[in-house]
Amino acid sequence: MAKRMISLLAVLLMLCTVPLVFEDSSAGESPAVPDALLVDFGNGHTEWKDIVAGSTLEAMISGTIGARAVFGDRSGERTVLSVDGVSEVTVGTGVNRQTCYWRIYTWNTVEWEFLTTDVTERYTSGFIALGYYPSDVVTPVSNPDYREVWTSYRGDSSSSGVSTSKGPEAVATPLEWTNTYPGAVDASILYADGMIYHTVAGKYGAVGMDALARINCLDPVNRELLWSVTYSNSGNTEITTPVIVGNLIIVTSGNWHMYAFDRFTGDAVAELAPSGEDGDICKGSKLTSYIPRKTDPSVSGDRIHLEGGITNTVYDSGALYFGTSDGLVRCFSIDREKGFKEIWNYAPDSSVRGCFYYHPPVICDFDGTKYLLIGNYGGGIICLNAINGSKVWERTVTDTQSHKVGQVASITVCSGGRALVCYSGGEMSSAGGGIALVDITDGSEVWKQDIRCGRPVVYGDRFYCYISALSDQKIRDSTTNQDVDLVSGYYGLWVNDGSMLWSRPTDALSIGGTVYSDGKVYSMDYSPGTEGTNGGNVWCIDADTGSVVWRCKVSPYNGNAYSMNCPTVVDGKVLVGNDYGAIYVISETSGNERAGTENIEYESQGLAHPSWIITMVIVAIVLALAVMAYRR
């Protein structure tokens, strides 16, 4: 009997030991990610907050983001009325109007699902999203697995160029990944769900497939092209950046069409085409027509008009906003089932009417009004009420000598209801131009300087840009309060008066614009690697001092590798492209470190796993002890 008891104890010891082995084998795994709340403003701005638990959704949201959220009654239901002052709004008044308000989504480990708008419902655990969208089926893009996103030109509906992510502290070479194509990568690059999205213009002078523009989806982890769709034969004029709306990606084209694709599969969902034209991709109910005014004398003679088509598009408050080369500002809805539907359009007065090229509208809120600002090739600025398309003000821009300018190249929103306006003589660069600070409520100028500044980024009370200097130009140094020589290069300047904080000279022209992220400024040379000592470089500059953190020459390249790209800074990477037909992934990971597909999930080693080996050794010892005890 004693021998049997000893054997039983030995077996029990074995059974107790095995779970300990499995527990020890997982000791090195990453800790569980805490539940978090996503606040998605539906315009490119997102933020994540660790959840403060509560018994109801209201208690959880209130504990997590505090007084930023205001609760109240809508149609007899207690709900989130506003976050940071962003509350329910209806864009347009007609049958296609879009009503946007806060909705609550839950993460099912694969995707967001609409949960409710009733905040009295019980909250137990899990990831939750507050999304400001016009429909339950439009879901947030940022998710617990891939929180960092870049969904439109310069990141958001105001084209701010401010990234809440971080770029690499240093650059590993060779670059993490490059992918090349026939044609040119002139539009900026988008990022969502860890995937890269970008367009490629058709190769100049080519025939067949190489002549067609296309939209590509790339997997940078496995270095694979996931899908590619051709959509236009407009040659080498594809320079507009798509915009991501939920699970759709919206592509604008120089052929005056707009396309909606499923961003996970590349399947065509809807198409917007000029009246009288057949759809390139979609037919029937998914094809919507609109009327471009191509013969209007205000724009018909403009060299950009025939090849410009539709500008970069932004998404805000449930609506798409864009300009067209006929000089009209347009607002459309997009729905997976209904396709594109026009909400309103606006034709500027003939005195300021001009061709819109690729510069997007800028959407901003100030003192309870949602403004839309856009500049054109007639040297005009148009300011509208974004909700109903009514005119707030419009005016032509003049330089410091009262000469009408050729184009308004970019508009960048500042605090206090102001905006920086860059203008030029009409070229795509800022040649012969200047910069002014204007009041967005009436268009009045605060200050103006004839310095050629390209697409600045504003952060706080400073702005950062590339300046192309002419001879004998001066700029005020804010440190010494003295005028100093203006030289070509990157600058940090003060918004309030345009004076200089620092300068970083370079002999390589840059026109793509600057991006701010985590105390650093990023930009890319327009000049290819064969021009000057700095051509073909991506720059990372300290925003406080102007010192160069790192500078990286992209490769491969050739003498035609000009770049119109504004860098995308997201998830520890910098993404850029150029006329060589390449996209470049710049990070702290060397391209030599991964020879093939990388499996980012756990892959079982079966009985060869160390935990099984240890377990079997222990079992053998215990059984041997049990046998010895029994024989005694």
TORPAKE-247756 format. One line per 5 residues: for each residue x, y, z of C-alpha. Coordinates in nm, 3 decimals. Each point is the difference from the previous one (the first is absolute). Layout:
X:Y:Z  ...
***
This chain:
0.000:0.000:0.000  0.285:0.235:0.090  0.165:-0.067:-0.337  -0.322:0.089:-0.183  -0.029:0.321:0.200
0.356:0.095:-0.091  -0.073:-0.070:-0.368  -0.318:0.207:0.014  0.186:0.289:0.161  0.264:-0.021:-0.273
-0.266:0.021:-0.272  -0.167:0.292:0.176  0.339:0.170:0.018  0.039:-0.046:-0.374  -0.344:0.146:-0.072
0.072:0.298:0.223  0.335:0.059:-0.168  -0.123:0.006:-0.362  -0.212:0.316:0.036  0.295:0.171:0.164
0.211:-0.079:-0.305  -0.258:0.154:-0.235  -0.024:0.306:0.222  0.375:0.045:-0.002  0.015:-0.045:-0.379
-0.220:0.304:-0.052  0.188:0.224:0.241  0.176:0.177:-0.287  -0.316:0.091:-0.190  -0.110:0.363:-0.030
-0.235:0.122:0.273  -0.368:0.039:-0.085  -0.089:0.328:-0.166  -0.235:0.201:0.224  -0.345:0.084:-0.128
-0.004:0.338:-0.172  -0.244:0.255:-0.141  0.046:0.136:-0.352  -0.133:0.349:-0.065  -0.033:0.039:-0.379
-0.108:0.344:-0.121  -0.075:-0.132:-0.349  0.242:0.241:-0.169  0.339:-0.167:0.049  0.041:0.103:0.365
0.007:-0.295:0.242  0.121:-0.064:0.352  0.016:-0.295:0.239  -0.059:0.004:0.376  0.039:-0.286:0.249
-0.347:-0.077:0.128  -0.107:0.091:0.352  -0.257:-0.268:0.071  -0.362:0.083:0.079  -0.324:-0.191:0.032
-0.157:0.171:-0.303  0.134:0.140:-0.325  -0.064:0.351:0.130  0.193:-0.065:0.320  0.290:-0.152:-0.195
0.016:0.283:-0.257  -0.032:0.267:0.269  0.272:-0.161:0.209  0.229:-0.042:-0.300  -0.020:0.343:-0.171
-0.170:0.205:0.271  -0.194:0.316:-0.077  0.106:-0.009:-0.364  -0.309:-0.215:-0.059  -0.345:0.153:0.047
-0.299:-0.230:0.043  -0.367:0.071:-0.056  -0.321:-0.101:-0.172  -0.046:-0.068:-0.370  -0.339:-0.135:-0.111
-0.072:-0.134:0.347  0.334:-0.172:0.039  0.291:0.100:0.222  0.304:0.030:-0.221  0.329:0.181:-0.064
-0.098:0.346:-0.123  0.350:0.138:-0.055  0.372:-0.058:0.051  0.229:0.305:0.016  -0.294:0.207:-0.126
-0.052:-0.217:-0.311  -0.373:-0.070:-0.003  -0.271:-0.116:-0.239  0.000:0.176:-0.336  -0.182:-0.041:-0.329
0.193:0.081:-0.318  -0.233:0.124:-0.274  -0.376:0.041:-0.007  -0.114:-0.217:-0.291  -0.080:-0.365:-0.034
0.371:-0.095:0.011  0.076:0.188:0.322  0.222:-0.177:0.254  -0.062:0.010:0.375  0.305:-0.077:0.210
0.002:-0.079:0.372  0.185:-0.214:0.253  -0.043:-0.377:-0.021  0.147:-0.275:0.216  0.181:-0.302:-0.146
0.144:-0.314:0.157  0.304:-0.200:-0.112  -0.073:-0.368:-0.074  0.375:-0.086:-0.025  -0.017:0.034:-0.380
-0.192:0.320:-0.080  -0.213:0.275:0.147  -0.372:-0.070:0.029  -0.265:0.263:0.065  -0.120:-0.050:0.357
-0.242:0.275:0.101  -0.057:0.371:0.057  -0.162:-0.067:0.341  0.256:0.067:0.273  -0.216:-0.155:0.274
0.094:-0.346:-0.128  0.227:-0.204:0.221  0.377:0.000:-0.053  0.199:-0.300:0.117  0.329:-0.005:-0.190
0.159:0.025:-0.344  0.109:0.263:-0.251  -0.256:0.270:-0.080  -0.002:0.272:-0.268  -0.185:0.330:-0.005
-0.035:0.085:-0.369  -0.141:0.317:-0.156  -0.161:-0.141:-0.315  -0.322:0.030:-0.207  -0.081:-0.371:-0.006
0.030:-0.311:0.215  0.182:-0.179:-0.284  0.281:0.259:-0.022  0.243:-0.128:0.260  0.324:0.145:0.142
0.326:-0.077:-0.180  0.230:0.003:0.302  -0.029:-0.319:0.205  0.166:-0.169:0.301  0.241:-0.197:-0.219
0.100:0.293:-0.225  -0.065:0.325:0.181  0.207:0.224:-0.225  -0.173:0.119:-0.319  0.054:0.263:-0.272
-0.325:0.023:-0.196  0.030:0.301:-0.233  0.231:0.259:-0.153  0.209:0.141:0.288  -0.192:-0.213:0.244
-0.340:0.159:0.059  -0.280:0.220:-0.136  0.194:0.317:0.078  0.313:-0.135:-0.176  0.190:0.091:0.316
0.304:-0.221:-0.060  0.018:-0.072:0.374  0.055:-0.365:0.089  -0.076:-0.131:0.350  0.232:-0.293:-0.068
0.379:-0.017:0.011  0.257:-0.041:-0.272  0.329:-0.193:0.026  0.268:0.136:0.232  0.261:-0.117:-0.252
-0.011:-0.151:-0.348  0.118:-0.352:-0.074  0.149:-0.072:-0.340  -0.070:-0.147:-0.238  -0.351:0.141:0.041
-0.259:-0.230:0.153  -0.182:-0.040:-0.331  -0.037:0.155:-0.344  -0.249:-0.096:-0.269  0.022:0.128:-0.356
-0.243:0.028:-0.292  -0.025:0.139:-0.352  -0.120:0.358:0.040  0.032:0.249:0.285  -0.104:0.008:0.366
-0.094:0.366:0.031  -0.283:-0.019:0.254  0.053:-0.037:0.372  -0.020:-0.343:0.162  -0.275:-0.121:0.235
0.023:-0.253:0.283  -0.266:-0.205:0.182  -0.019:-0.349:0.155  0.375:-0.020:-0.048  -0.048:0.021:-0.378
0.134:0.261:-0.242  -0.225:0.155:-0.265  0.124:0.213:-0.288  -0.069:0.089:-0.362  0.235:-0.026:-0.298
-0.037:0.222:-0.306  0.018:-0.161:-0.340  0.344:-0.001:-0.157  0.047:0.293:-0.237  -0.002:-0.110:-0.365
-0.084:-0.361:0.084  -0.271:-0.213:-0.158  -0.203:-0.283:0.147  -0.009:-0.068:0.373  0.301:0.218:0.080
-0.194:0.305:-0.120  -0.278:-0.053:0.254  -0.014:0.155:0.343  -0.057:-0.238:0.289  -0.061:-0.021:0.372
0.212:-0.247:0.195  -0.032:-0.159:0.344  0.326:-0.127:0.151  0.087:-0.214:0.300  0.328:0.147:0.131
0.055:-0.283:0.253  0.005:-0.275:-0.259  0.108:0.234:-0.281  -0.286:-0.100:-0.224  -0.235:0.172:-0.241
-0.340:-0.100:0.139  -0.208:0.141:-0.285  0.025:0.246:-0.287  -0.277:0.155:-0.210  0.038:0.207:-0.317
-0.253:0.281:-0.028  0.105:0.270:-0.248  0.176:0.062:-0.330  0.071:0.362:0.088  0.372:-0.039:-0.060
0.250:0.142:0.245  -0.228:0.255:0.169  -0.107:-0.204:0.302  0.120:0.212:0.291  -0.296:0.002:0.239
0.001:-0.196:0.324  -0.287:-0.240:0.083  -0.201:0.020:0.322  -0.102:-0.293:0.221  -0.358:-0.008:0.129
-0.069:-0.301:0.222  0.057:-0.312:-0.211  0.004:0.200:-0.326  0.280:0.186:-0.174  -0.103:0.290:-0.224
0.223:0.076:-0.301  -0.016:0.319:-0.208  0.137:0.019:-0.352  0.117:0.238:-0.268  -0.270:-0.151:-0.225
-0.265:0.183:0.212  -0.121:-0.325:0.157  -0.014:-0.102:0.364  0.007:-0.365:0.109  -0.088:-0.186:0.320
0.176:-0.333:0.059  -0.022:-0.250:0.282  0.334:0.064:0.168  0.047:-0.362:0.106  -0.067:-0.163:-0.339
0.026:0.274:-0.263  -0.353:-0.078:-0.125  -0.172:0.293:-0.169  -0.291:0.132:0.205  -0.109:0.327:-0.166
0.103:0.256:-0.259  -0.064:0.369:-0.060  0.030:0.098:-0.367  -0.066:0.312:-0.209  -0.349:0.010:-0.145
-0.023:-0.188:-0.330  0.307:-0.216:0.062  -0.009:-0.374:0.056  0.151:-0.132:0.317  0.352:-0.140:-0.019
-0.075:-0.255:0.271  -0.350:0.022:0.150  -0.324:-0.029:-0.192  -0.368:0.041:0.078  -0.107:0.128:0.340
0.357:0.033:0.127  0.086:0.251:-0.273  -0.086:0.362:0.086  0.031:0.288:-0.247  0.079:0.365:0.063
0.033:0.298:-0.232  0.345:0.159:-0.039  -0.013:0.349:-0.152  0.292:-0.049:-0.233  -0.077:0.284:-0.241
-0.032:0.286:0.248  0.222:0.286:-0.121  0.129:0.054:0.355  0.198:-0.324:-0.016  -0.012:-0.134:-0.358
0.328:0.169:-0.094  0.190:-0.120:0.304  0.276:-0.247:-0.088  -0.082:-0.204:0.311  -0.371:-0.029:-0.080
0.020:-0.278:-0.256  0.228:-0.225:0.204  -0.095:0.082:0.356  -0.330:-0.176:0.055  -0.077:-0.034:0.371
0.213:0.129:0.288  0.108:-0.185:0.310  -0.314:-0.085:0.195  -0.064:0.030:0.374  -0.263:-0.168:0.218
-0.167:0.184:0.286  -0.336:-0.024:0.181  -0.112:-0.283:-0.226  0.069:0.179:-0.330  0.266:0.010:-0.272
0.126:0.347:-0.098  0.202:0.075:-0.313  0.056:0.247:-0.283  -0.008:-0.065:-0.374  0.197:0.157:-0.282
-0.308:0.190:-0.118  0.032:0.219:0.309  -0.285:-0.149:0.204  0.008:-0.115:0.361  -0.198:-0.319:0.055
-0.138:-0.200:0.291  -0.113:-0.363:-0.036  -0.102:-0.287:0.224  0.139:-0.351:-0.047  -0.186:-0.316:0.095
0.084:-0.362:-0.076  -0.358:-0.065:-0.113  -0.096:0.335:-0.157  0.336:0.106:-0.141  0.081:0.371:-0.045
-0.277:0.256:0.045  0.034:0.377:-0.038  -0.082:0.206:0.308  0.088:0.348:-0.136  0.231:0.180:-0.243
0.123:0.358:-0.015  0.116:0.211:-0.297  0.214:0.300:0.105  -0.054:0.348:-0.140  0.167:0.049:-0.337
0.247:0.251:0.146  0.160:-0.269:0.218  -0.092:-0.306:-0.204  0.297:-0.217:-0.091  0.104:-0.354:-0.067
0.043:-0.224:0.304  0.297:-0.228:-0.046  0.103:-0.256:0.263  -0.001:0.224:0.311  -0.281:-0.126:0.227
-0.261:0.196:0.191  0.078:0.066:0.365  -0.272:-0.058:0.259  0.016:0.169:0.341  -0.230:0.096:0.288
0.005:0.340:0.167  -0.253:0.165:0.232  -0.271:-0.250:-0.090  0.040:0.026:-0.380  0.146:-0.270:-0.222
0.205:0.174:-0.270  0.127:-0.130:-0.334  0.293:0.186:-0.161  0.153:-0.078:-0.339  0.233:0.186:-0.237
0.012:-0.007:-0.380  0.210:0.078:-0.306  -0.183:0.329:-0.044  0.181:0.130:0.306  -0.318:-0.017:0.203
-0.103:-0.132:0.341  -0.352:-0.123:0.057  -0.141:-0.036:0.353  -0.332:-0.182:0.041  -0.222:-0.131:0.273
0.084:-0.371:-0.027  -0.340:-0.105:0.127  -0.216:0.161:-0.271  0.246:0.124:-0.262  -0.091:0.367:0.042
0.261:0.272:-0.057  0.174:0.151:0.301  0.249:0.206:-0.203  0.219:-0.023:-0.308  0.283:0.218:-0.123
0.301:0.013:-0.229  0.346:-0.004:0.154  0.265:0.260:-0.075  0.367:0.017:0.091  0.163:0.280:0.198
0.016:0.209:-0.320  -0.379:-0.040:-0.053  0.049:-0.230:-0.301  -0.251:-0.281:-0.041  0.164:-0.337:0.064
-0.015:-0.298:-0.234  -0.127:-0.262:0.246  -0.079:-0.068:0.363  0.214:-0.306:0.057  -0.093:-0.103:0.353
-0.202:0.099:0.306  0.103:-0.107:0.351  -0.227:0.058:0.298  0.139:0.170:0.313  -0.149:0.060:0.342
-0.222:0.299:0.065  -0.198:-0.023:-0.323  0.296:0.073:-0.227  0.167:-0.172:-0.296  0.333:0.019:-0.180
-0.046:0.049:-0.375  0.286:-0.081:-0.239  -0.020:0.154:-0.348  0.215:-0.005:-0.312  0.023:0.115:-0.357
-0.188:-0.305:-0.125  0.262:-0.270:0.005  -0.036:-0.320:0.203  0.291:0.121:0.209  -0.018:0.324:0.197
0.207:0.196:-0.255  -0.073:0.372:-0.001  -0.230:-0.025:0.297  -0.047:0.071:0.367  -0.189:-0.077:0.316
-0.270:0.181:0.197  -0.184:-0.053:0.327  -0.374:0.061:-0.045  -0.309:0.006:0.219  -0.228:-0.287:-0.105
-0.317:0.186:0.100  0.042:0.285:-0.251  0.321:-0.057:-0.202  0.179:0.303:0.140  0.380:-0.017:0.011
0.194:0.006:0.326  0.344:0.008:-0.168  0.154:-0.081:-0.338  0.350:-0.070:-0.132  0.118:-0.070:-0.354
0.207:-0.301:0.096  -0.053:-0.318:-0.203  -0.127:-0.246:0.255  -0.131:-0.347:-0.080  -0.283:-0.174:0.192
0.093:0.068:0.362  -0.102:-0.202:0.304  -0.125:0.185:0.309  0.054:-0.127:0.351  -0.093:0.226:0.288
0.125:0.353:-0.060  0.261:-0.101:-0.260  0.002:-0.115:-0.359  0.260:-0.190:-0.198  0.065:0.001:-0.374
0.249:0.001:-0.285  0.078:0.348:-0.136  0.148:0.061:-0.344  0.189:0.330:0.029  0.065:0.266:-0.260
0.309:0.219:0.010  0.005:0.295:0.241  -0.301:-0.123:0.200  -0.009:0.051:0.377  -0.188:-0.155:0.291
-0.035:0.115:0.359  0.193:-0.209:0.255  -0.221:-0.024:0.309  0.299:-0.057:0.231  0.197:0.313:-0.096
-0.295:0.196:-0.144  0.225:0.081:-0.297  -0.056:-0.061:-0.372  0.226:-0.274:-0.137  0.061:-0.141:-0.348
-0.259:-0.249:-0.117  0.154:-0.319:-0.139  -0.170:-0.304:-0.150  -0.071:-0.275:0.249  -0.225:-0.114:0.282
-0.130:0.249:0.255  -0.172:0.019:0.333  -0.206:0.320:0.026  -0.249:0.167:0.234  -0.364:0.009:-0.107
-0.080:0.338:0.153  0.246:0.205:-0.205  0.184:-0.232:-0.243  0.339:0.059:0.165  0.268:-0.268:-0.003
0.079:-0.236:0.287  0.265:-0.203:-0.188  0.115:-0.090:-0.352  0.160:-0.307:-0.153  0.151:0.077:-0.345
-0.014:-0.254:-0.282  0.057:0.025:-0.374  -0.273:-0.252:-0.086  -0.344:0.133:-0.089  -0.298:-0.143:0.192
-0.366:0.051:-0.096  -0.190:-0.291:0.157  -0.052:0.166:0.337  0.103:-0.070:0.358  -0.139:-0.228:0.271
0.031:0.038:0.377  0.026:-0.297:0.236  0.125:-0.030:0.357  0.216:0.312:-0.001  0.146:-0.061:-0.344
-0.062:0.135:-0.351  0.010:-0.227:-0.305  0.029:0.089:-0.368  0.129:-0.142:-0.328  0.206:0.162:-0.274
-0.172:0.065:-0.330  0.344:-0.019:-0.159  0.109:-0.356:-0.087  0.311:-0.161:0.140  0.203:0.108:-0.302
-0.046:0.373:0.078  0.213:0.182:0.253  0.150:-0.139:0.316  -0.338:-0.054:0.165  -0.228:-0.106:-0.285
-0.225:-0.299:0.055  0.011:0.022:0.378  -0.265:-0.037:0.265  0.070:0.236:0.288  -0.073:-0.033:0.372
0.066:0.329:0.182  -0.033:0.094:0.366  -0.293:0.242:0.022  0.152:0.203:0.284  0.354:0.048:-0.125
0.004:-0.072:-0.374  0.275:-0.257:0.044  -0.009:-0.301:-0.232  -0.102:-0.315:0.187  0.059:-0.213:-0.308
0.004:0.033:-0.377  -0.060:-0.294:-0.229  0.051:-0.025:-0.376  -0.264:-0.229:-0.148  0.116:-0.276:-0.231
-0.047:-0.117:-0.272  -0.039:0.321:-0.201  0.096:0.164:-0.328  0.034:0.349:-0.145  -0.377:0.027:-0.044
-0.084:-0.100:0.358  -0.171:0.328:0.093  -0.230:-0.015:0.300  -0.326:0.184:0.065  -0.058:-0.207:0.313
-0.085:0.132:0.341  0.142:-0.268:0.231  -0.230:-0.229:0.195  0.131:-0.047:0.355  -0.177:-0.288:0.172
0.070:-0.301:0.220  0.374:0.067:0.026  0.039:0.031:-0.377  0.030:0.268:-0.266  -0.171:-0.079:-0.332
0.086:0.192:-0.318  0.000:-0.042:-0.378  0.131:0.170:-0.314  -0.001:0.012:-0.380  0.237:-0.296:-0.014
-0.316:-0.200:0.064  0.097:-0.117:0.348  -0.136:0.005:0.352  0.254:-0.004:0.281  -0.056:-0.130:0.355
0.252:0.171:0.228  0.038:-0.130:0.355  0.241:-0.139:0.258  -0.033:-0.344:-0.162  0.259:-0.091:-0.262
-0.117:-0.154:-0.324  0.257:-0.276:0.054  -0.160:-0.116:0.323  -0.288:-0.182:-0.170  0.074:-0.226:-0.290
-0.360:-0.110:-0.047  -0.346:-0.013:0.143  -0.009:0.066:0.371  -0.265:-0.182:0.205  -0.103:0.243:0.271
-0.229:-0.251:0.173  0.104:-0.284:0.229  0.087:-0.313:-0.193  -0.021:-0.327:0.193  0.313:-0.222:0.005
-0.204:-0.302:0.108  0.183:-0.247:0.224  0.328:0.179:-0.070  -0.111:0.298:0.207  0.217:0.031:0.318
-0.303:-0.018:0.229  -0.088:-0.347:-0.134  0.360:-0.122:0.031  0.019:0.115:0.364  -0.337:-0.153:0.073
0.096:-0.340:-0.145  0.325:-0.004:0.200  -0.189:0.069:0.322  -0.262:-0.263:-0.082  0.275:-0.259:-0.060
0.164:0.078:0.335  -0.327:-0.015:0.190  -0.098:-0.329:-0.162  0.340:-0.149:0.081  -0.041:0.102:0.366
-0.348:-0.148:0.004  0.120:-0.334:-0.141  0.288:-0.019:0.251  -0.233:0.075:0.289  -0.252:-0.264:-0.116
0.265:-0.273:-0.030  0.111:0.057:0.355
***
